[in-house]
Amino acid sequence: MGFLSRLFYNFLLILGLISLSPFWVAYLGLVPKARAGFWKKLGFYPPDLRQKLSTKTKPRLWFHAVSVGEFNAIKTLIPELAPDYDIVISTTTQTGQDLALRTFPELVVLYFPYDFRPVIQRVLRLVQPDLVIITETELWPNFIDITTRKCRIPLILINGRLSKRSFNGYLWIQPLIKPCLWQITHLYMQSQMDADRVSELGNLSPEQLTVIGNLKFDLIPTVDSDKRAFLSKLLNIHPGDTVLTFASTHSGEEQLLLESYIRLKKDFPELKLVLAPRHPERLPEIKSLLNGKAISYSVRSQLSEQDPNRQPVVVLDSIGELLTVYSLSTIAVMGGSFIERGGQNPLEPLSQSVPVIFGPYMHNFAEICRLVGEGRAGYQVPNQTELMDAVTGLLTQPEIYHMVAENGLQLIENNRGAKEIIHKAIRGYVKIKASHAP
């Protein structure tokens, strides 16, 4: 990032901090999740974390994943790298942080720092990475500038994507984003369309970009059989049951989806529903909506072996159980796609031989959406009527259902391979860094 770009960007940061400080103070005071990791995001870590960071016996990789979706993409990379490298994982959200800690309790997990230069400098001194790996579309100018230009640490972007909406938004600040992209050592993009957009935005050379597909195809989820049996009993879902899962739903679309469920239940009286909101803290809102529609339901967190589910609808307000729920499901409807949120990743249900249905707004997963359509592994529907038609078609035509389910597994198998490319790249960049060390 050039001097004038750095100056202008940091001027805007300081101006925004000063002018919006009353609102930020109020926001931090009123919203608990906004306070999560506040001091850690300023680079103030507890003594035990500083001690872990100071103990560096091998080359260190710093993986950054914003939240749950990005973390799920990178977690398949880490087990094979852990024997040879010290690994640090950062996230931005509390849900991402919690999942990373549960998945890799032996690793250092921290919050990604705020993009202020003194904060970034402090954190880089503590972490001492030999390579930084950022996931998807995380472009923080100060972090990238200090990491690559001042500290001479290679930084790569993996599983890169740039939706049409994000591309149009970045065009407004292209003078800031272009030099930021120039400083990234290499960008590994999901599709040619993503590569073309980022190339146009940053005026990048072809040598700086590689299209490798989506890393999430290499995440082969395995469902623990004991956990599956436990959830089966707890949720009262058994072989032969017809289960519809509304996955990762958002405010504004549950109304439509629940209306669809009510109508479908007239034709399929035994139809069960798992409603999994993207943000479990929205449980009071979900309960109010269900009560307003006179739908009988249970809440996952309130169930126990002594008191399992006895209702046709379960609200999944837990973290880390959705994959297991998919394995118990008949059809998965992806949330975030019936309102303009950009959709959710449909690969997990596909990996469990579960056909997927999603709405018209899948711009965050446009390439996967295209592949699912071409591979006949699921359906994209424009409205509520066609959503119900798609569900009805799958439930009444077993031969079509099994074909779509098998196509989903084949789609995943056909698009694997990005993990090996990234592994090779990581090892190569660490060797180059070591060879250039003084």
Secondary structure, 3 states (H helix, E strand, C coil): CCHHHHHHHHHHHHHHHHHHHHHHHHHHHHCHHHHCCHHHHCCCCCHHHHHHHHCCCCCEEEEECCCHHHHHHHCCCHHHHCCCCEEEEEECCHHHHHHHHHHCCCCEEEECCCCCHHHHHHHHHHHCCCEEEEECCCCCHHHHHHHHHHCCCCEEEEEECCCHHHHHHHHCCHHHHHHHHHHCCEEEECCHHHHHHHHHHHCCCHHHEEECCCHHHHCCCCCCHHHHHHHHHHHCCCCCCCEEEEEEECCCCHHHHHHHHHHHHHHCCCCEEEEEECCHHHHHHHHHHHHHCCCCEEEHHHCCCCCCCCCCEEECCCCCCHHHHHHCCCEEEECCCCCCCCCCCCHHHHHCCCCEEECCCCHHHHHHHHHHHHCCCEEECCCHHHHHHHHHHHHHCHHHHHHHHHHHHHHHHHCCCHHHHHHHHHHHHHHHHHHCCC
